[in-house]
Amino acid sequence: MSYTLSQLLNRLSFRQLQVFTTVYQRQSYSRAADELGLTQPAVSAQIRQLEQALEQPVFEYVGKQLYVTAAGEQLMLAVRSIFADLERLQMELDELQGKVRGELRLAAVSTAQYVVPYLLEGFLQEYPQVDVRLRVVNRAQAVERLNENRDDLVIMGMVPDSRSLSSMPFLDNELVPVVRADDPLLRESLTPQRFLDAGLLTREPGSGTRHALEDWCTRKRLSLSPKMELGSNAAIKHGVLAGLGVAVLPRLSISAELRLGELKIPTLDGFPLRRSWCTVYPSSKHPTPVVQAFLDYIRNNLHLHHARIYG
């Protein structure tokens, strides 16, 4: 039998939806029970009541592995929307009382991880009741998260060319050539191609830094044959320090090594490559009061951000 909306509302509870969401995220009844402070039988009972209300299973076991059913996936889409609307309602009620509080979910590409803490420092001083969740990803993952609307904001350098996205540039990201301080290349009159052929260490495909370098090389008709791919800017920096090769990195990621004289930036035509860090979110998404406060804080303090970060 199918229930009317009124009957379904009488049979469902927010607690059931919360338990369902936790099991969905943890892919385990026992891990969900630990997180929620419940016993595993209590979690099982909540899911069983939910499935009885929906008249369909939302999870199933194949062997010992828990899987989400098609009905469970559809329910998750609805639950995300319901909880997002409730969160927005809570924020808007707080705003009516002159308060800004709630959660700010950020995703930042790895090059932006050096910038975000400076943004959050001043913002959280103004809005101490905001809870921040930050996930650091590469550019390909950032684009995927944008498409899936998994964050309030994504902070990235190379924004996908799409009318469905709203973006706001707020700070330059300088990509510079980097060599070890004792590298013989520093005694040469370097050309860009000579530098690129000197054992280039690069990020993996999908990284914004690599994408920017590949785009520049294509426009300059330069060949790019990396010696080694490494999974983070920190790994590349240490690779250069270890004498494995040369690299193109965000200036901010090597600021300490430049001050200590361990790394050098050779003079090279076309560098630095300049990009802008941007806040990005789907255009169809209406920012919550917390998100809007964060965007306004960034927009109103552009010169302060530049002075804090670049000195």
N, C-alpha and C positions, 0 to 999 in steps of 0.2 A: 504494500500500500504506500501511496505517496502522501506526504503531509503538506498541509497548507503552511504558509509562512508563519501564521500565528501559532500553529501546532509545533512547528520546528523551533520557534523561539522558546516555547515552553519546555522543550526537551533538551535544548543546548544550553551550555553555560560557558562563560569566559574562562573558567578554570579548565574545562575540557579542552578548549582551544589552546590555552597556554601549555597544557601538558602535551597536546598533539604537536605543537610547534617545537617544543624541546626535544621530543622523540625524533621528529623529522630532522632537526639540526644535528643531533648527536648520533643518529642512526643506531640507537640502542635504548632499550627500556631501562637497563640498569644504570647507564650513564645519565639518562634523563632523571631517574629517581634520585641519584646523588646530587645533581644540580638543584633540583627542586626541594630537596629535603624530605622526600617521600620514600615509602617502601616500594619495591618493585611491584608487589601485588596491587598497591594503590594506584600506581601508574597504569597497570594493565586494566584495572577496573574502570578508570576514567576513559581509556581508549575504547573499551568494550561498550560503554554507555554511548560514546560518540558514534561508534559504528552502528549501534542499534537505532540511533536517531536518524542517521543518514541512510540506513538500510543497505550499506555497502562497506566492505573492508577498506581501511585506509593504509594498513600495513599488512605485509605477508612475509612469512619465512620461507626461504628456499635453502634447505639444509639448515645451517646455523646463521645464515646471513639474513638480516632484516632488509626488506625492500619496500619502497613506497608504491602503492597502486596508482592507477590512473585517477581514481576518485580522490586519493590522497593528494596528488599533485594539484588537482582542481581546487580542493579545499585549501591548500597552502596559498594559492593565488588569492583566494577570497580572504583568508585570515590576515595576510600581509596588508591588504587594503583596509580591513576592519581595524587592525591595530594601529596602522598609520593614521587613520582618521581619528581614532581615540587620542593618539599622541598629539595630533594637531589641535584637537579640542582642548586638551589639558594646557597646551602652550598658550592658546588664544585666551583661555580663561585667566591664566596667570598674567598675560599681557594687559587684560582689562584692569588688573590690580596693580599695574605698573611694574610687573616682574618679568624678567626674561630668564627662564630656566627650562631645562629639558636636556635632550641628548643631541649631540652634533656628531654625525657619522661622516668621517672624511676618508677618502682614499687618495694617496699621493704617489706619483711615480717616484722611483728611487732617487732621481736627482733633486726632487723637491723636498726630500726628507731633511735637508740641511736648512731649509727655509721655514717650514711649517712651525717648528718650535718657537721661532721669533714672532710669528703671527699670533700664536696661541698665548704667549706670555702676556702681552698687553690686553688681549681680548678677555682672558680669564680674570685679569685684575678688575676689569670693568663688570664682568658677568660671572662671578664666582660660583653661581648655582648651575652652571652649564657643565654637563659631563661630556667629555670628548672621547670618541673611539677613532683611532687612526690606523689604517692599514696601508702598508707600503707595498707597491706592486710595480711591475714593469708596464710599459706603454700598452702592449697588447692586452694585458689583464685589465688595465684601466679602461680601455675601449669596451671590453666585454662587460665590465661592471656598469659602465654608462648605459649600454644597450639593455641591460637587465634591471636598471634603476635600483641598484643595490646600496647606494650611498646618498647622503644629502648633497655632497659636493665631491667632485674629483679635482685634484690640483695636478696639472700636467703642463708640459711645454708645447707639444705639437698637437693642437686640437684637430680632431677629424673634421673634414670639410663637409659640414652638414647643417642644413637650415633648422634641423630639429634640436639643435643644441644652443644653449645660451652660455656665453663665455665672457670673462672679464680679465684682460691682462693687467698685471699689477707689479711685476718686477722683472728686470732683465736677467736672463740666464746666459752667462758667458761660457762658451766651450773653448778651451785653450789647448794648444799642443803642450805635451809634458815629456820631459826627459829627466833622467837622474842627473844630479849636480855635476858628476864627473864624466858625463857622456862625451866622447870625442866629437859628436855631432855639433856640440856648441862651438867648436872651433871652425866649423865649415860655414860657407855661405849657402844656407839651406834653401832648396826649392821645396814646394809642397810635395811633389812626387818623390823626391829623395827621402823626405821625412816619412811618408807613407810606406816606403819600401824598407824602412829600417827596423822591421820587426814589430809591426803594429799589434797591440793588444786591444781587443774590442769586446763590447758587450754582445750578448746573444741577439739573434734576429728578434725583432719585436720591441727592443729597447729604443726609447726616444733619442738617446745620445747617438746610438748607431744609425738610426734612421736619419737624423740631422746630418751626420757625416756622409752617409751614402748619397743623400740628396745634394749636398754641396759638391761632392766628387763628380756626380753625374753632370751637374751644371758646368763644372770646370773641366770636364772631359779628362778626369784623372782616374787611373786604375786603383782599385782597392783590393788588396789581397792580404787579409789579416793573418798574422802568424799564429794567434791563439785567441780563442773565445773564453771569456771568464764571466761568471754570473752576477757580478756586482761591481760597482765603481770602486768600492774598498779593495776588492780582490785585484782589480786592475792597477790601482795605485801601489799596492804592495808588490805587484809584479814588476812595475817600473823600478821601484826601490831595490828590488832583488836583482835588477839587471837583465830581466827577461826581454825587454823591448821598450817601445815608446807608446804613447797613448794620447787620445783627445778626451779630456775630462772637464766637468764643470769646475770653474775656478774655485767655487766655494768648497768643493770636496777635497781640495789640496791646500787650503789656506794655511794650516798648521805647518805642513812640510815646506811650503814656500818661506814662511817666517824663519824656520830652522835652517834653511839653506840646503835641505836634502833633495829638493826637486827644483827644476828651473823651467821657465817658459821661453823657448827659443823664439826669435823673431821670424815670422813666417807669413808670407803674403796671404791675405784672405782671412786671417785670424785676428781676433777671436770671432767665432761664429756666434751670432747674437740671436737668441730666442727669448720669448717672454713666458714666464710662468703665468698660468691662467686658472681661474676658478671656472669649472664647467659643470653644467647640469642640464637635463632634458628641458627643452623650452616649454613643454606641456606641464611641467611640474611647478606647482606653486610653492615657493620657499616658505618653510615654517618660520614663526617669529625668531627662533634661535638662529636659523640659517640666514635670515635677512639681517639680523643684528651682526652676524659675522661678516657678511658681505659689506655692510655699511661701515664696519670697523676697518676693514681692509681698504675700502675706497677712500675713506676720510683720513687715512694715515699713510699714504703712499710714500711721502718724503721720509717719514719716520722709519718705515720699514727699510728703505734703501740705506739710511744712515746706520741703523742697527746691524744690518747684514753685511754691508760692504765697508762700513767704517768711514 
